[in-house]
Amino acid sequence: MPTKTVNLSEEAYERLKTWKNNDEESFSSLILRILPKHRTVREAYEEFHSKHEGLTEEEA
């Protein structure tokens, strides 16, 4: 898998490190775990609506 180098301040690095579950968890895994996937409002609506098909648009 390709990688990217990211520069962080010491404070940002320490703060991010406190979110790790254990020493074996990578920062990539951590970021994917805690940050939601970016989506448009329409995509979020469609995902919500597909999970709650019995609701009317007004109820949703």
WOMOFEN-V966612 format. One line per field, one symbol per residue. ss: DSSP state (H for helix, E for strand, L for the rest). psi: psi as a letter, one per 30 degrees, with the letter a starting at -180 (. if undefined). burial: + if it has 16 or more other C-alpha atoms within 10 Angstrom, else -. A space follows every 50 residues. Layout:
# WOMOFEN-V966612
ss = ???
psi = ???
burial = ???
This chain:
# WOMOFEN-V966612
ss = LLLLLLLLLHHHHHHHHLLLLLLLLLHHHHHHHHLLLLLLHHHHHHHHHH HLLLLLLLLL
psi = kllkkkkkleeeeeeeeffkelffkleeeeeeefklkklleeeeeeeeef fhffkleee.
burial = ----------------+--+------------------------------ ----------
